[in-house]
């Protein structure tokens, strides 16, 4: 629909209004659409379907660990929301560095969840009221650093830096995200320098784990709130299993061919988007028309 394409799409001339500023090493901070996409454009298989299939075996290992933990806790109370985030964090570690954080093994995190929550609360404010950042930046030589968003440059970035340093020299035959980033850095170091590489890797942990956990929680929550839909999903899974159409764990291609599962996922994301705030765009030169209403430049 033209209206939705204009309102929700990423047209090249509609620059993101949330993330404003000068050149930055974190992908979230780029202003111009082409610049915003440029690191990903250098890694074309990073987040497309083909790239996802390369990472599928790593995800499967984390799924098996998660399911084993669930079996051990049958009949016992547990915080499913927390376990989903432990699961998501270990998955992101596996697909990014071929190394789980081990949170599911101990049933707890190392303080990263609190740091991410603090950073995201700060980012939500700064995205909508950017002058807070500039004021803080101006005063930081006198007052120090107090913005929660800087937490993403703490333990998570240090972890990413350690893993990147270790991999840089010894190499690896695993097709994880870090290996793809390193290949781009080796080929085009001027366009994608080492600091940008580490920032991309740490941003993948910072943003990927939280959005994955939020989306998975939303799916579980709405299914539990609507048992009739949960039952219909269970029936689809059982029917596909009887027909031999799914394996254990279910593959990406198999899941994509399960229509009710796909409907459940999309509806949960519609009801509870992982990014819980608006993402405005700057009106391009000459203005733009949305649903019959002209917006001025």
Protein Blocks (a to p, Z undefined) as FASTA:
>chain_A
ZZlmmmmmccfklccfklgcdddfbfklpmblklmmmmmmmmmmlmmmklmmmmmmmmmm
mmmmmmmmmmmmgoiacdfklmmmmmmmmmmmmmmnopaehlmmnopaehlmmmmmmmmm
mmmmmmmmmmlmmmmmmmmmmnopabfklmmmmmmmmmmmmmmmmmmmnopabfcfklmm
mmmmmmmmmlmcfklmmmmmmmmmmmmmmmmmmmmmmmmmmmmmmmmlmmmmmmmmmmmm
mnopaccdddfklmmmmmklmmmmmmmmmmmcfblcdcdddddehiaaeehiacdZZ
